[in-house]
Amino acid sequence: MPPYAGTFAKPENALKRAEELIHVGQPNAALQALHDVITSKRHRTWQKVLEQIMFKYVELCIQLKKGRLAKDGLIQYRIVCQQVNVQSLEEVIKHFLKLATEKAESAQAAAAASANDATLAVSDLEAENTPENLMLKSVSAESEKERSDRETVTPWFKFLWETYRTILEILRNNNKLEPLYAMTANRAFAFCVTHKRTTEFRRLCEILRNHLSNLMKYRDQRDRPDLTLPETQQYYLETRFEQLKAAAQLELWQEAFRTIEDIHGLTIILKRTPNPKMMATYFAKLTKVFWVSENYLYHAYAWYKLFNLSKTYNRNLTPEDLKAMASTVLLSAVAIPPYESRTAAAPSNQELDNAKERDVRMATLLGYTLDPKRDPREVLSRKALLNELIAKGILSLVSTEARQVWALFEKEFHPLDMCKHAQTVFATLSPEAVQLSAASPIPTIEFSQFLPRMRSLAVVRMLQQSSQVYQTMKLETLQRVVPFLEFSQVERILVDATKGGAVAVRLDHQNKCVRFEGDQLESDNIKNHLVAMAQKLKKGMQMMYPEAPAASLATRTNTAELLSKVENEHKMALARKVIIERRKEEQERILQEQERILEEARVAAQRLHEETEAKRLEEERRTREAMRIRQEMEEKEKEEALALIAEAEKRNKGKKGFKIKLEEGQKLDKRTLMEDAIKEQIKERQEMERKLVRLAKSMDHLERAKREEEVPLIEAAYKVKMAEDEQLHQELQLQNAEKHRKSWETNVEEKKRLAKMGADKDSFAEAIVERRSEEFEALRIAREEKINELRTLRKNEREVARRRAYMRRLQQIEEDDKAAKEEEERERRMAEEREREAARREEEEQRRASERDAPRRDEGRFGGDRGGDRYEPRRGDDRGGSGRYEPRRGDDRYGGSRYDSGRSDDRYGSPGGGSPGFRGEQ
C-alpha cells in the first residue's frame, strides 16, 4: 500500500494526486489512490467530485484491464448514491460501458489493419507461404489471423464480457436502475449476436434467470422491483423477447425454447398478456423452434396461432401477406405425419408418461389448457387441426397450389399414381422465398421447406390406399411408383409408418415383395388365436350345413342344464377369485402394518439417537466456544498489556532510570499496567506544570526588560517617520495643484473654441423642442379623447351593472319573501298538526281513563258494604281500622270485578256511598 493511502481529507486532493501520478507514468498508484478514496468510510456522502473520481477510476481500470477493481469501486459507489443521486451511477456505468466497447472495437480494427499491413509487406507475392509461417504451421494449427486475434482482440473481448457481467450484477433487482439494466442486457445480446458468442449467450441467459429467481425469492427486500407496475413488466418482457430474437439469430434452438418457457412463466407471474406485436414475435419464433425440433404438430398449431393473431390485430397486413400466411398454415397442417413417431412398436409406460407430459408442456406454451387426465393427442391432433381450418374458412384464403396439395392428400384416391400426382403438384410450389411486407411478423416464407415432409406423406398415403386394394406389391413396383425418393428412404418411411400404426406392412425381401396385413399385424392376431379359430370353425359349419335339422327336446334340455352349470361354475370361480383377492389384501395389510410398526420403532430409535448425539455435540460446541472466548480474551489482554508497555517505553524513551522489568513467568495484568501508566502520566504532568511555571516567570522578566529598553528607540523612530510623512504630504500637494492648473487651462481653451457654435446649438435645440412639443400636444389630445371614450364606456358598464344588481336584489327580495311565506305556512301547518295531535292524544287519554273507570262505576253502582270489615278500600277510613292490607289503586286483583261485581243491591249499600268504585269515580 502506498504511503499516502487513506490520508486525503478531501476527495479533490485524491483526484489531483491521481492526475499527477498519471502524468509521471504511474497509473497503478493513481488507481490505488482513487480506490482508497472510493472505499473509504469517510466519503460515504455523495458529492459531485465523487462522480469525477469515478470517471477517472473506470478509465484507469479499463486502461489497466482491472475488472475486479472496477466491480468493487462500482459497488461502493452504488452504496453511496443509491438513495441520493441514482442518475450519477447511471452516467458512470454508461461511461464505463462506452469506453470498454470502444477499446474492444479499436482492438479489432487494429488487428484487421495489422493483418492488411502484413499482407502488403510480403516481399514475394507469388510465394504461398513464408518460412516463418511454415515453421508456425508445423507446431500449431492456428492461422496468422487467429494468432493475432488471440493476442490483441481476445483480451479486450474478455474484458468487455466481464464488463457486461459486472454491470448486470451491480444493477440486478433494483427498482431505480431497471431501464439501465434492460439496456445493458440488450447490448450484451447484441454483443453475442455480432461476434457469434454462443457460450457467452448461454451464460448470459442463465444469469438473467438467476436474477429473476432471486427476485421472486426475496421480493420483500428493500429497493426490489415491483412486478405489479406496468413499466417494470414491460422492461422484463422486452428483455426476454430480445433474448428470444438473439437466440434465433444464433440458431441456439434449445436456448430459444428455454427462453420461450421463461416468457410463458413470466406472463404467469406478472398475470399479464404481452401486446399483440410481442405475441406475434413469440409465435413466430415458436414456429422455428418446433420445426427444428421436428415437432410438426405443434409447429402447425404455432402457425395457426400466429395467423389468427395477425389477422385479428394487425390491420396493416396486405391481402398477399394473409394469403401467404394462410397457405403456410394449411401446408404445415398437411405436413404433419399421420402417425405418431415411436422408438419401438410397443413403448413402455414411462415413455408414454414422458410423452404425455411433454405434450402438455407444448400445448401450454401455445396457450391451450388441457386436462392432465386426458390424452393431449385427443384434443390437439392433425385431424382436429384440419377440421378447424375447414370450419374457420381458411381454405378460401389459401393459394391454389396449397389447396391442390390438401385435396391430393385428404380427398383424392390414387393408389399407384399418388406419388406421380404429388410430384406434379410439388412442382407448382414456389421454390423461392416469398417476401412479405414490413407489417408482417415474419419477413419471408419458404414453401420449399415443406417438400421433404410432403414426399414422406405421399409415400404413406400411397401405402395406405394400396393396402385397401392390394394384398402384395412387388418391390420393383414400389420403387417405380415413388420416383422422387430412393428405395432406402422409402423403406425407412415404411418402417416408421408401421411402428406408428399408420399402415400394416411387412417387407418380404426373400420374395421381393411387400405384404399388406390388413388392419392388424400378425403379432396382434396371436393374442386371440383361440377365439378366432372358434369363430372361423363356426362360420365353416354354417357354410357346410346351412339348413341343420331342428334340435331334439333332449338336446335342448341338455344344453339348458349345461348353460346353467356353466353359469354356476362361472359364479363360483368369480367368488373364489374374490375370496383369494381379499385374503391377499388382508395379508398385504397385515404385512404393511407390521412394516409400519417396525419403521416407526426404527424412526423413533433413530430420532432418539440423533437427539442424544445433537445434545452431546451442542455441549461440546459450547465448551469449545467458551474455551475459545476465554483464550481470545486472555490473548487480547496480553496484546493490550504489551501495547501499553511499548507505548510507555516509547513515551519515556531517553529518560534515565525508566525501565519496566518483568520477572520470568510473571503474568501480564492490564489493570496493573494501566495504573502504573496513569501514575507515570500524573507524575509527568506535574513535572511539566512546574517547568511551565518557571518558564513563564523567566519569559515575563525578559519581556518586561525588553520593552523598557525599546521605548526610547520607538519614540525616535516615530519622530523621524512624522518628518518624512510631512515632507511627502507637501510634495503631493504641490503636484496636485500643478495638475489641476493644467487641466483648468485646457478646459478654458476648449470652452473658447466651443463658444463659437452656441447660436447654432440653440437654434437646433429650439427646433427639436418645438417639434417634440407639437408631438406631445397631439399625443396629449389623443390620450384625452381615448380617456373620455373609456370613461363613457365604463360609465355605461357601471350603469348596466347597477341595473343588473338592482334586478338581482329585487329577485332576491322576492325569493326571500316567498321563502318566508312558505316557512310561515309550514310552521302554521306544523302547529296545527301538533294541536291536532295533542287533541287526539287528549281524547285517547280520556278514552283510556273512561275505560279504566268503567269497572269502578259498575262497582259503585252494584256494590255495598259487603266484606267491609275484611277489606278496606282506603287506609284511614272510619269504617275499617284493621289496616292489614291496602290494595293498589286501580288494581284488578282486589277491585270490584272479583269481590263486588254483581253481588250487592240497595240493601247493602253504604250510608256514605264510600265504595272503591264510587271514590274512584269522584
Secondary structure, 3 states (H helix, E strand, C coil): CCCCCCCCCCHHHHHHHHHHHHHCCCHHHHHHHHHHHHHCHHHCCCCHHHHHHHHHHHHHHHHHCCHHHHHHHHHHHHHHHCCCCHHHHHHHHHHHHHHHHHHHHHHHHHHHHHHHHHHHCCCCCCCCCCHHHHHHHHHCCCCHHHHHHHHHHHHHHHHHHHHHHHHHHHHCCCCCCHHHHHHHHHHHHHHHHHHCCHHHHHHHHHHHHHHHHHHHHCCCCCCCCCCCCHHHHHHHHHHHHHHHHHHHHCCCHHHHHHHHHHHHHHHHHHCCCCCHHHHHHHHHHHHHHHHHCCCHHHHHHHHHHHHHHHHHHCCCCCHHHHHHHHHHHHHHHHCCCCCCCCCCCCCCHHHHHHHHHHHHHHHHHCCCCCCCCCCHHHHCCHHHHHHHHHHHCHHHCCCHHHHHHHHHHHCCCCCCCHHHHHHHHHHHCCCCCEECCCCCCCCEECHHHHHHHHHHHHHHHHHHHHHCCCCEEEHHHHHHHCCCCCHHHHHHHHHHHHHHCCCCEEEECCCCEEEECCCCCHHHHHHCHHHHHHHHHHHHHHHHCCCCCCCCHHHHHHHHHHHHHHHHHHHHHHHHHHHHHHHHHHHHHHHHHHHHHHHHHHHHHHHHHHHHHHHHHHHHHHHHHHHHHHHHHHHHHHHHHHHHHHHHHHHCCCCCCCCCCCCCCCCCCHHHHHHHHHHHHHHHHHHHHHHHHHHHHHHHHHHHHHHHHHHHHHHHHHHHHHHHHHHHHHHHHHHHHHHHHHHHHHHHHHHHHHHHHHHHHHHHHHHHHHHHHHHHHHHHHHHHHHHHHHHHHHHHHHHHHHHHHHHHHHHHHHHHHHHHHHHHHHHHHHHHHHHHHHHHHHHHHHHHHHHHHHHHHHHHHHCCCCCCCCCCCCCCCCCCCCCCCCCCCCCCCCCHHHHCCCCCCHHHCCCCCCCHHHHHHC
